[in-house]
Amino acid sequence: MRARARLVVELDEAGRSVVREMRSMAPLRLVPARGRGGVALVHLVSAVTSPLGGDDLELHVRVGPGAALELRGVAATLALPGHHPGGSRALVRVELGAGASLEHLPEPTVVTARANHEAVFRADLADDARVRTREIVAAGRLNERAGSLTTTLDVRRNGTVIRQTTRLGVSEVDASPAGLAGRRVLGTELLCWGRDLPAAVAEDWWSLVPLARGGSLATVLADDAVTALRALDDARRRHPGSAEDLLTRSRTRFRAESHS
């Protein structure tokens, strides 16, 4: 199956972030919801079982200048083997304009036995755009050997902020300290806003490291997704400015600069 979906969010005359364009294609279904504080809220719902082997899925998201979008998943994604040769692929491609903000918070992905899946998050940011993107991956269902997964995080803002590729599904590597250290769940969260860099922090099974071109990356290993989420929350609180609302701060700043 080949599917392409598109979402465009812009500011309206009242300064609220609104959906200007939304095009879904099974199994990628976009569902708008009531936002908060002028922030657009959209849920991404898998309309059918996906991704299956052979699927090629792509979501293109554009957030216009000063607009703010919260894009959330609804349920966990199961990467499954299919009847067609080859693996599955899912690409989220993001463009953020000046002063734009995005929170991309999908639910966990479970890589089932014999699956071969590639997931890519690729973003181009304006200089003062802000992004938070989270990924939680479970290597197989409980007591199930994991399939193969390759994830790529590729974010650019006047140059490369981060380009990181992770491969899971080789049992010897997953069991080693260089892989999952025997744990089932890997969580990462990119926090890219503000100019103040956090100090590097390393706790039991999670870390937060600053990035050379701004922002920070949190990484956690855990036995289950709930524990991974809690650890990512702990890590995020160490990033400067996290006590304030990211999207509201960005929108307020953009409006102030526009009227100065």
C-alpha positions as CSV (number, residue, x, y, z in Angstrom):
1,M,0.0,0.0,0.0
2,R,1.2,3.5,-0.9
3,A,-0.3,6.4,1.1
4,R,0.3,10.1,1.2
5,A,-1.3,12.5,3.7
6,R,-0.8,16.3,4.1
7,L,-1.5,18.8,6.9
8,V,-1.1,22.6,6.8
9,V,-1.6,24.8,9.9
10,E,-1.5,28.6,9.7
11,L,-2.5,31.6,11.8
12,D,-5.9,33.2,11.2
13,E,-6.7,36.9,11.5
14,A,-7.4,36.5,15.2
15,G,-4.0,35.0,15.9
16,R,-5.3,31.4,16.3
17,S,-3.6,28.4,14.7
18,V,-6.1,26.8,12.4
19,V,-6.0,23.8,9.9
20,R,-5.9,25.3,6.4
21,E,-5.4,22.0,4.5
22,M,-5.9,18.4,5.6
23,R,-5.7,15.4,3.3
24,S,-5.9,11.9,4.6
25,M,-5.3,8.6,2.8
26,A,-5.8,5.2,4.4
27,P,-4.2,4.1,6.6
28,L,-3.1,7.7,7.5
29,R,-6.2,9.4,8.9
30,L,-6.0,13.0,10.3
31,V,-8.7,14.0,12.8
32,P,-8.8,17.6,14.1
33,A,-9.8,18.2,17.7
34,R,-10.5,21.2,20.0
35,G,-7.2,22.8,20.7
36,R,-6.1,25.0,23.6
37,G,-4.8,28.5,23.8
38,G,-5.0,29.0,20.1
39,V,-3.0,25.9,19.4
40,A,-4.2,23.5,16.7
41,L,-4.6,19.9,17.9
42,V,-4.8,17.1,15.4
43,H,-4.8,13.3,16.0
44,L,-3.2,10.8,13.7
45,V,-5.3,7.6,13.6
46,S,-4.4,4.4,11.8
47,A,-7.5,3.6,9.9
48,V,-6.5,0.0,9.2
49,T,-3.8,-2.4,10.4
50,S,-0.5,-0.9,9.3
51,P,2.3,-0.7,8.6
52,L,2.5,-4.1,6.8
53,G,5.4,-5.3,4.8
54,G,5.5,-3.5,1.5
55,D,3.7,-0.4,2.8
56,D,5.1,3.0,1.9
57,L,3.5,5.8,4.1
58,E,4.3,9.5,4.1
59,L,2.9,12.4,6.0
60,H,3.8,16.0,5.1
61,V,3.3,18.6,7.8
62,R,3.7,22.4,7.2
63,V,3.3,24.9,10.1
64,G,3.2,28.5,8.9
65,P,4.9,31.5,10.6
66,G,3.8,31.9,14.2
67,A,1.4,29.0,14.1
68,A,1.5,26.2,16.7
69,L,0.5,22.5,16.1
70,E,0.2,19.6,18.5
71,L,0.1,16.4,16.5
72,R,-0.7,13.3,18.6
73,G,-1.1,9.6,18.1
74,V,-4.2,7.8,19.4
75,A,-3.0,4.2,19.7
76,A,0.2,2.2,19.5
77,T,1.5,1.3,16.1
78,L,2.1,-2.4,15.3
79,A,4.8,-3.0,12.6
80,L,3.8,-6.3,11.0
81,P,5.2,-8.6,8.3
82,G,3.2,-8.6,5.1
83,H,2.5,-10.8,2.1
84,H,4.5,-8.6,-0.2
85,P,8.3,-8.7,-0.4
86,G,10.3,-6.0,1.3
87,G,9.8,-4.1,4.4
88,S,7.5,-1.2,5.3
89,R,8.4,2.5,5.5
90,A,6.9,5.5,7.3
91,L,8.1,9.1,6.7
92,V,7.0,12.2,8.6
93,R,8.3,15.3,6.7
94,V,8.0,18.6,8.6
95,E,8.4,22.3,7.6
96,L,8.3,24.9,10.3
97,G,8.1,28.6,9.4
98,A,9.4,31.6,11.4
99,G,8.2,31.4,15.0
100,A,6.3,28.2,14.3
101,S,6.0,25.4,16.9
102,L,5.3,21.7,16.7
103,E,4.8,19.0,19.3
104,H,4.9,15.6,17.6
105,L,3.8,13.0,20.1
106,P,3.0,9.6,18.5
107,E,2.1,6.6,20.6
108,P,4.7,3.8,20.9
109,T,5.6,1.6,17.9
110,V,5.9,-2.2,18.5
111,V,8.1,-4.1,16.1
112,T,6.6,-7.6,15.9
113,A,8.4,-10.8,14.9
114,R,9.5,-10.9,11.2
115,A,8.6,-7.3,10.6
116,N,11.1,-5.1,8.7
117,H,10.2,-1.5,9.2
118,E,11.9,1.9,8.6
119,A,10.7,5.1,10.3
120,V,12.0,8.5,9.4
121,F,11.3,11.9,11.0
122,R,12.7,14.7,8.8
123,A,12.3,18.4,9.7
124,D,13.4,21.7,8.2
125,L,13.1,24.6,10.8
126,A,13.2,28.3,10.4
127,D,15.8,29.9,12.7
128,D,13.4,30.6,15.6
129,A,11.0,27.7,15.1
130,R,10.6,25.2,17.9
131,V,10.0,21.5,17.9
132,R,9.5,18.6,20.3
133,T,9.4,15.2,18.8
134,R,9.2,11.9,20.7
135,E,9.6,8.3,19.7
136,I,9.1,5.1,21.8
137,V,9.9,1.8,20.3
138,A,9.2,-1.7,21.8
139,A,11.3,-4.6,20.5
140,G,8.5,-7.1,20.0
141,R,5.4,-7.9,22.0
142,L,5.8,-9.5,25.4
143,N,7.8,-12.7,25.2
144,E,8.1,-12.2,21.4
145,R,11.3,-11.9,19.5
146,A,11.5,-8.5,17.7
147,G,11.6,-7.9,14.0
148,S,13.9,-5.4,12.4
149,L,13.6,-1.6,12.8
150,T,15.6,1.3,11.4
151,T,14.7,4.8,12.7
152,T,16.2,8.0,11.5
153,L,15.9,11.5,13.2
154,D,17.0,14.2,10.7
155,V,16.5,17.8,11.8
156,R,18.0,20.9,10.1
157,R,18.0,24.5,11.1
158,N,20.7,26.6,9.3
159,G,22.6,23.3,9.1
160,T,22.2,20.0,10.7
161,V,20.8,20.0,14.3
162,I,20.8,16.2,14.5
163,R,21.0,13.2,12.1
164,Q,20.8,10.0,14.0
165,T,20.0,6.5,12.7
166,T,19.3,3.6,15.1
167,R,18.9,-0.1,14.1
168,L,17.2,-2.7,16.3
169,G,16.4,-6.3,15.8
170,V,19.7,-8.1,16.0
171,S,19.5,-10.1,19.2
172,E,23.2,-10.1,20.0
173,V,23.4,-6.3,19.5
174,D,20.2,-5.6,21.3
175,A,21.4,-7.6,24.3
176,S,24.7,-5.7,24.5
177,P,25.5,-2.4,26.2
178,A,25.8,-0.9,22.7
179,G,22.2,-1.7,22.0
180,L,19.2,-2.1,24.3
181,A,21.3,-3.7,27.1
182,G,18.7,-6.4,27.3
183,R,15.8,-4.1,27.7
184,R,12.7,-4.1,25.5
185,V,11.9,-0.4,25.0
186,L,14.0,2.5,23.6
187,G,12.7,6.1,24.0
188,T,14.1,9.3,22.5
189,E,12.9,12.9,22.6
190,L,14.3,15.9,20.8
191,L,13.8,19.3,22.4
192,C,14.7,22.2,20.2
193,W,13.8,25.6,21.5
194,G,15.6,28.6,23.1
195,R,19.3,29.3,23.0
196,D,20.3,28.1,26.5
197,L,21.8,24.7,26.4
198,P,21.2,22.2,29.3
199,A,24.0,20.6,31.2
200,A,24.5,16.9,30.2
201,V,22.7,14.7,32.7
202,A,23.0,10.9,33.1
203,E,20.7,9.0,35.4
204,D,19.8,5.3,35.8
205,W,18.9,4.2,32.3
206,W,18.3,7.7,30.8
207,S,20.4,10.7,29.7
208,L,20.0,14.2,28.4
209,V,22.7,15.6,26.1
210,P,23.0,19.1,24.6
211,L,23.3,19.4,20.8
212,A,26.0,21.6,19.3
213,R,23.5,23.7,17.2
214,G,20.9,24.1,19.9
215,G,18.4,21.8,21.6
216,S,18.9,18.6,23.5
217,L,18.2,14.9,23.0
218,A,16.9,12.6,25.8
219,T,17.4,8.9,25.5
220,V,16.0,6.2,27.8
221,L,16.1,2.4,28.0
222,A,13.2,0.6,29.9
223,D,11.3,-2.6,30.3
224,D,8.0,-1.0,29.3
225,A,6.6,2.1,27.6
226,V,5.1,3.6,30.8
227,T,8.5,3.6,32.5
228,A,10.1,5.1,29.3
229,L,7.5,7.9,29.3
230,R,8.2,8.8,32.9
231,A,11.9,8.9,32.3
232,L,11.5,11.1,29.3
233,D,9.3,13.5,31.3
234,D,12.1,13.6,33.9
235,A,14.7,14.3,31.3
236,R,12.5,17.0,29.6
237,R,12.3,18.9,32.9
238,R,16.0,19.4,32.8
239,H,15.8,21.3,29.4
240,P,15.8,25.1,29.9
241,G,12.3,26.6,29.7
242,S,10.4,23.4,30.0
243,A,8.4,24.7,33.0
244,E,6.6,27.0,30.5
245,D,4.3,25.9,27.7
246,L,6.4,25.6,24.6
247,L,3.7,26.3,22.1
248,T,2.2,29.3,24.0
249,R,5.6,30.8,24.5
250,S,6.4,30.6,20.8
251,R,3.0,32.0,19.7
252,T,3.3,35.0,22.2
253,R,6.8,35.8,21.1
254,F,6.0,35.7,17.4
255,R,3.0,38.1,17.9
256,A,5.1,40.5,20.0
257,E,7.8,40.6,17.3
258,S,5.3,41.0,14.5
259,H,3.9,44.2,16.2
260,S,7.3,45.6,17.2
